[in-house]
Amino acid sequence: MVLSNYSSSSCSNWCETTHGVPQGSILGPLLFLLYINNLPHITNDNSKIILFADDTSMIITNPNPLNFEKSVNEIIQNINEWFNTNLLSVNLDKTHFIHFITKSSSLIDFNIIHGNKKIANVYNTKFLGLTLDDTLSWRTHIDSIIPKSSLASFALRVVKPFLSLDSLKMVYYSYFHSVMTYGLIFRGNSHHSNIIFRLQKRIIRIIVGIIEIILNMP
């Protein structure tokens, strides 16, 4: 494989790529997936590796806390050896683990080691645009999209006098609906979602021109 970089003012020399995948090429994502295609084969029955481009996640399950910690460290060691063999490295600043629990159970302090460094334990993490918390309540994710939803409500209120109904619908679908429906199949049953649904009703009232009247009753 060869790599060349052209611009309007300069031209680099041709060079041979001995390992890895060049960034910026059209085939780069596909070649990278081929390069790390055998990574999931190093896991055991209690673990599963999920690959999405250069984002690698691992799910490990075990009902016994002691066996769980041992299993995690063994898999981390296997991954470390695989990365070293394939001339890759792990960015420990972006690496962490989250322990999913039920509301009635308590957290257990696990020591997950990669190399000579302890991997940080977090209570929520972002995965493909969704913010997952350790109890899967979706509270953190919903809190993160409330400001976007409120901003969409304000924007529609400002532009309503100047746009037609069809144009307002286009703004609604692009500015609010896309944010509200992303991941809805997972978080829709959470009672925290009622906040977003109330914002949706408010925006629909703005679009159709229903004036909200609040009466203070004694």
N, C-alpha and C positions, 0 to 999 in steps of 0.2 A: 504493500500500500504506500502511496506517495501523497504528499501534502504540499499544496501550493496556495499562496495567499496573494490575490491581486487587488489593486486599488488604482485609482485614477492617476496617482502620482508616484507610486513605487511598486516594485515587484520583488518578492522574496525568492530565494533559491529553492530548488526542489530538494527534498530530503526524504529519507526512508523512515517510516514509523515502525519501530521494532516491537512495541507493545502499547497497550491502551487503545483508545479511540479518539481521533482528533475532534475537537469541539468546533461547532459552527457548520458542519457539513450536513447535507440533506440526509445522507445515510447514517449519520452519527447515532441517532437514537436506536435504529434497528441494529447496527453493529454492536452497540453497547449491550443491548439485550442478548445478542448472541454470545457476547463475551462473558456475561455473567449467568448464562442460561443454566449451568449446572449447580449454582449456589443452593437452590432449595433441596438438593439431594443430600446435603450433609446433616439434615435434621433427623429427629426420631419421631416416634408415633405421637408424642405429646406436644409437638411443636410444628409450626407452619410458617414459612417465609413468604411474604407478600412483596412482589416486585412491581414498581410503577416507575418506569424510566430509571432515574438514578436515585429514587427514594426507596429504601429498603426497610420494611417493617417485619417484626417477628411476633407471633402469637404463641405463647407457651401456657399450657394448662396442666395442673397437677393438684389433686385434693389434699395432699400432704405438704404442709409448709416446708418441712426440712428437705424432703425430696424435691420440692419445687425449686428451692434455692440452689441445690446441687445440680439439678437438671439445667437451670438457666446458665450457671457458670460453665458447665461442660459445653453447652451449645455456643456460648460466647467464645470459649477457647477454640472450638472447631472453626468458627467463623474467622477468628483472628488468624489461624493457620492458613485458611483458604485465601484470605486477603493477601497475606504475605507471599503465598505461593504465586498468586496471580498479579503481583506487583501493584496492589491496590492498598489504600489506607482508609481508616475510619476517622471521620471528623468527630472527635469526642465532645467538642463544644456543642454539637448539634445532636448528640446521642443521649438518650435518656430512656427510662422505663416507667410505666404506669401500672399500678397494681389495682385491678378491677375488683371491687368488693360489693357486697350487699349493704343496705343501710343498717342492718342489725349486726353486722360483723365489724371487727376492728382491724386497723392497719397493723401489719407486721413489718418490722424493720429488716429489710433484706440487704445483704451486701453483695452487690453485683459488680464484679471486677472485670475490666478489660485491660489487659497488659498489667500495669502497675497502678492504674487509676480507677477509682470507684465511679460507677455510672450513677448519675443523679436520679433520684426518684421524684417524679412530678405528680401533681394531682389532676392536671388536664393537659392535653396535647392536641395539636392540630393535625388532622389526617385528611388529605385530599379536600380541603376546604371546610371540613367539619371539625368543630372543637369537641373532643371527647373528654368527659370528666370521669373520675374513678368510680362513680356510682351510676353512670349512664343516665343521669337525670336530665341532661341537655340544658341545664340552667346556664352554664357558661356560654354555650353556643348561642342560645337565644339572647343572652345579654349582649353578645357581640354584634348581633344584627339589628338590635333595637335602634341604635343611633342611625343606621342606614335607612331603616324604615321610617323613622321620624323625619329624616331629611327629605325623603321622597314625598311625605305628606305635606311638608312645608313648600317644596318646589311645585307641587301640583296646585296648591292654593294660590301661589304667586302667578303662575302662567295661565290659570283657568280663564281669566277675562280675555285673553288674547288668542286662545286656541279653540278649535272646533272639538266636538265630542270624539270624533275619530282620532284626532291628534292627541287628545288627552288619554285615550285608551293606549295609544302607542307609547306614550311616556310612562303610563302605569305599568305596562307589561315589561318594558325595558328597565325601568328604574326601581320598581318595587316587586312585581310578581316574580321576576327571576330570582331575586334574593329570598323571597318568602318560600318558594316551592323547592329550592335546592335542599335536598336531604329531608324533605317533608315526610317521606315514607318511613324514616327512622324516628323522627322527633315529634311527629304529629300527635301521638297519644299523650305526650307529656303535658301536664297541666300548666307548665310555664308557657306553652305555646298560645295560651289564651290572650296574652299580651299582644302578640303579632296579629292574631285574628281580629282583635278589637281595632288595631291600627288599620287593618284592611277595610273594615266597615267604615271607619272614619274617612279613608281615602275614597271609597266608593260614593259616600255622601257628598264629598267635595266634587267629584266628577259629574254626578247627576244633578248637582245644585240644590241639595237638601240642606237647609240651614239648621244647625244645631242650636236649640234654645235650652238653657239650663235655668231652672227655676229654684230659687232658695226658699224652701217651705219652712215655716216656723215649726 
